[in-house]
Structures are given as C-alpha cells and as structure tokens.
Amino acid sequence: ECIIGGVSAYDSDLENGGLSVIFPGGVQMGTPKEEVITKYGETEDFYEDEDYSSYTWYAENAYYSYCEIDIDVETGLVCSMFMQNYGE
C-alpha cells in the first residue's frame, strides 16, 4: 500500500502511445486551452513566456496541493500536466 503524492505528465513522454493520463474533467494532452479554463475556471496564478502558458489552481487551505496545466503557446493545446497533493 502507498499514497501517491503527485502525477506529472509531459506530451513528449506520451507521444509513443500506450499510456493516457486524464485529469478530472477529462483534461489530457491536446485539450484546448479554452476547454481547460471552462472546466477549471480562471486562476490568478498564471505565467507565460514564448513557449508555454502555465495555469495553476491551489486547494483552499493547502499550498502544496495543486493542479498545474501548461499550454503550448503555438498550438494552444495542453503540453504538460502536474497534480500534487501533499496537504491534508
């Protein structure tokens, strides 16, 4: 038995197929940015550079419990996803 504290997925890790990582609401690699925002809502924690946009949502009372979705700026699609739950 164990407790999983987090999941990380990058599009390059999944490009050969055989494994799918699907977050709540059906968000996965290739999901359009607009669909992610519709499902998860707006967030004040946003970062953008020339390669990607990063959106992060935190649990209410646990800073170390969060979901981060990164969007490829060129395509507008999810290119990496992270979920961590180290709070209680």
Steps between C-alpha positions, in 0.01 A plus 500: 500500500609853436376853455572671170598861567511620142476434130705668226445453127672655199384467140845371398470217754168387356561546127568130432157401629413222739430729794239768556490742791159657551439760771157581651259641246662299220799735463790327324779565252363688203202653679448858375577786744142631484364162610742486797393848617132411454540185711737631770414872503724804489806515726711785632812282485599533136840508325580539132816512289569447130455121525217429740232636733470351846176501703499383863205437733561444873289319759333740741712447810795300370768677294665170414181360349462633149435432135716661230415486131748628240385610156724512192483862380527404132225236495280611792488141625596334830866391486564406866298437816588474868289412801637491853326428828730535800239667720231347710 
